[in-house]
């Protein structure tokens, strides 16, 4: 109901409380989905120390007052009729935008390289954000580490086996699984990838956020960058 209320305020200029929207939806027989404890497929890429590791620069402080300051990345898996698929996103803690991503049937270095290419292309000039990840082997790889350093990113890593250190990114996975994946299935990878990428665009451009005062992630990012120019 919060999404409906924020949309009414933003698009129609309505002055309406969330509880009023919830009551009206109930009268119309419309039900809101309730988030449940996650049951999504967890993917672990940890293989010990195989490259360069970094201290936890964020220390679970995910707060950011603008875009391109603090970001998180991880990999999550999906089990479908066609097999498994993996999403590797980069999530901006300030704007709540999924700024880069890759959907693949194989969670390897090639997937991370695709994410990096999209991330670097989107980065505003002069930005030097912290990028937090787990200690997966891909994030320790020399080519990954050097690409981040060369493009002005500060690498930060969770402690081994401590997903709470990247809790902000994990929370996004929970929302995504509830809103996009739960109760659905796909018979082929290409259809799944198309629909997941459409949902990510919806997240960025349409889905309004309470913590952004009713703005979408892209609206917030654009306003913040214009104000900083």
C-alpha positions in Angstrom: 0.0 0.0 0.0 3.0 2.3 0.5 3.8 2.1 -3.2 0.2 3.0 -4.1 0.1 5.9 -1.7 3.4 7.4 -2.9 2.4 7.1 -6.5 -0.9 8.9 -5.8 1.0 11.7 -4.1 3.6 12.0 -6.8 1.5 11.6 -9.9 -1.9 12.9 -8.9 -0.9 15.3 -6.1 -3.2 13.5 -3.8 -2.9 14.3 0.0 -3.7 10.8 1.3 -2.4 8.8 4.2 -1.0 5.3 3.8 -3.6 3.9 6.2 -6.4 5.4 4.1 -5.0 3.7 1.0 -4.8 0.4 2.9 -8.4 0.7 4.0 -9.6 1.5 0.5 -7.7 -1.4 -0.9 -9.3 -3.7 1.6 -12.7 -2.4 0.6 -11.9 -3.2 -3.0 -10.7 -6.7 -2.2 -7.0 -5.9 -3.0 -4.4 -7.5 -0.8 -0.9 -6.5 0.0 1.8 -9.1 -0.1 3.7 -9.5 3.2 7.4 -10.2 3.2 8.4 -13.5 4.5 11.7 -14.9 5.8 13.9 -15.4 2.8 14.2 -18.8 1.2 16.3 -17.8 -1.8 19.2 -19.8 -3.1 22.4 -18.7 -1.5 25.5 -18.7 -3.5 29.0 -18.8 -1.9 32.1 -18.0 -4.0 34.5 -18.1 -1.1 37.6 -20.3 -1.8 39.9 -18.9 0.8 42.6 -16.3 0.2 43.3 -16.6 -3.5 44.1 -13.0 -4.2 44.0 -9.6 -2.5 41.6 -9.0 0.4 40.6 -5.7 2.0 39.5 -4.5 5.4 35.8 -3.8 6.1 36.0 0.0 5.4 32.3 0.5 6.0 32.0 -1.3 9.3 28.2 -1.8 8.7 27.7 1.9 8.3 25.6 1.9 5.2 24.3 5.5 5.6 25.0 7.8 2.7 23.4 11.2 2.0 23.9 11.0 -1.8 24.6 8.8 -4.7 28.0 7.3 -5.6 29.4 7.4 -2.1 28.8 3.8 -0.8 27.8 0.8 -2.7 27.4 -3.0 -2.2 27.7 -6.0 -4.5 27.0 -9.7 -4.1 25.6 -12.6 -6.0 22.3 -14.4 -5.5 20.9 -17.4 -7.2 17.5 -18.5 -8.6 16.2 -22.0 -9.1 13.9 -22.3 -12.1 12.6 -25.1 -14.3 15.4 -24.5 -16.8 18.1 -24.7 -14.0 19.9 -22.0 -12.1 20.5 -18.4 -12.8 22.6 -15.8 -11.0 22.2 -12.1 -10.5 25.2 -9.9 -9.7 24.1 -6.3 -9.0 25.8 -3.2 -7.6 23.5 -1.4 -5.2 23.9 2.3 -4.3 23.2 2.8 -0.6 22.5 6.5 -1.0 20.1 6.5 -4.0 18.8 2.9 -3.6 19.5 2.4 -7.3 20.8 -0.8 -8.8 23.4 1.0 -10.9 25.0 -2.1 -12.6 24.1 -5.8 -12.9 24.6 -9.0 -14.8 22.3 -12.0 -15.1 24.1 -15.2 -16.0 23.8 -19.0 -15.9 27.4 -19.1 -14.5 28.6 -16.9 -11.6 32.2 -16.6 -12.7 34.7 -13.9 -13.4 33.1 -13.1 -16.8 29.9 -12.1 -15.0 31.8 -9.7 -12.7 33.7 -8.2 -15.6 30.3 -7.5 -17.2 29.1 -5.8 -14.0 32.4 -3.7 -13.8 32.1 -2.5 -17.4 28.5 -1.3 -16.7 29.5 0.3 -13.4 32.6 2.1 -14.7 30.5 3.5 -17.7 27.9 4.9 -15.3 30.3 6.4 -12.7 30.2 10.3 -12.6 33.5 12.0 -13.2 35.2 12.7 -9.9 33.3 10.2 -7.8 35.3 7.8 -5.6 32.8 5.5 -4.0 33.4 2.6 -1.6 32.3 -0.7 -3.1 31.6 -3.4 -0.4 31.6 -7.1 -1.2 32.2 -10.5 0.4 35.5 -12.3 0.1 34.5 -14.3 -3.0 37.3 -15.3 -5.3 36.1 -13.1 -8.1 36.4 -10.0 -5.9 40.0 -11.0 -4.9 41.0 -11.6 -8.5 43.9 -9.4 -9.7 42.0 -8.1 -12.8 38.9 -7.2 -10.7 41.0 -5.4 -8.0 43.1 -3.4 -10.5 40.0 -2.4 -12.5 38.4 -0.9 -9.4 41.5 0.9 -8.3 42.2 2.3 -11.7 38.7 3.7 -11.9 38.6 5.4 -8.5 36.8 2.8 -6.4 37.7 2.0 -2.8 37.3 -1.7 -2.1 35.8 -3.0 1.2 35.1 -6.6 2.2 33.0 -8.4 4.7 34.6 -10.7 7.2 34.5 -14.3 6.3 31.1 -15.9 6.9 29.4 -12.7 8.1 26.6 -11.7 5.7 25.4 -9.0 8.1 28.5 -7.0 7.1 26.7 -6.5 3.7 23.2 -6.3 5.1 22.0 -3.5 2.9 22.6 -5.5 -0.2 21.1 -8.6 1.3 18.0 -6.6 2.1 17.6 -5.7 -1.6 17.7 -9.4 -2.5 14.9 -10.0 -0.1 12.7 -7.4 -1.6 13.6 -8.5 -5.1 12.7 -12.2 -4.4 9.4 -11.3 -2.8 8.3 -8.9 -5.5 9.7 -10.5 -8.6 10.4 -14.1 -8.0 8.3 -15.7 -5.3 5.5 -18.0 -6.8 6.8 -17.7 -10.4 8.7 -20.0 -12.7 10.4 -19.8 -16.1 11.1 -22.5 -18.6 14.1 -20.9 -20.3 16.9 -18.6 -19.2 16.4 -15.9 -21.8 12.8 -15.2 -20.7 13.9 -15.1 -17.1 16.8 -12.7 -17.9 14.5 -10.4 -19.9 11.9 -10.3 -17.1 14.5 -9.8 -14.3 16.1 -6.9 -16.1 12.7 -5.4 -16.7 12.1 -5.6 -13.0 15.4 -3.9 -12.2 14.5 -1.0 -14.5 11.1 -0.9 -12.7 13.0 -0.7 -9.4 15.2 2.1 -10.6 12.7 4.2 -12.6 9.2 3.5 -11.2 9.4 1.9 -7.7 9.2 4.8 -5.2 11.1 4.6 -1.9 9.9 5.8 1.5 13.5 6.6 2.5 13.8 8.8 -0.5 10.7 10.8 0.5 8.6 9.2 -2.3 11.2 9.6 -5.1 12.4 6.8 -7.3 16.1 6.0 -7.2 16.7 7.6 -10.5 14.8 10.8 -9.6 16.8 11.0 -6.3 20.1 10.4 -8.1 19.4 13.0 -10.8 18.3 15.6 -8.2 21.4 15.0 -6.1 23.9 15.2 -9.0 22.2 18.4 -10.3 22.5 20.0 -6.9 26.2 19.0 -6.7 27.0 20.4 -10.1 
